[in-house]
């Protein structure tokens, strides 16, 4: 499994376990517990500052998405470079339409670990190939695109 998938997942789970009143990602905790992976190398490599940056970014996206959904509850949210991101589980409102886009090998892993919940669509493709846009439906209520997994 690619390291870039695991570091943010582990950081969200670690912070959620230690400071759930600040940030709580139960799905990340469950995934880390489910994976048969030795996270000790991640723990040794990621300093507290890196964990804080990853969690702060996740929380900021959660807040921005929730604010957008407050005004457009049936909007479409597009998560570019989704990896093993769990924003849908933290920010979803039950009315939105959610799209997770990532490379085919990543979407394959995602489908195994996080089967598509109702209201979501996984798109296997490259951000650089605009063909993925044809999969986006339900745009009349607004579109929020974020690329936390692609752009630092």
CORSULFEN-V889589 format. One record per helix or strand. SS is the DSSP state (h for helix, s for strand). FROM is the first residue (numbers start at 0). LEN is the number of residues. If there is no record, write none. Layout:
BEGIN
SS;FROM;LEN + SS;FROM;LEN
END
This chain:
BEGIN
h;2;16 + h;25;9 + h;39;6 + h;47;24 + s;75;5 + h;86;5 + s;96;6 + h;103;10 + s;119;5 + h;129;6 + s;142;4
END
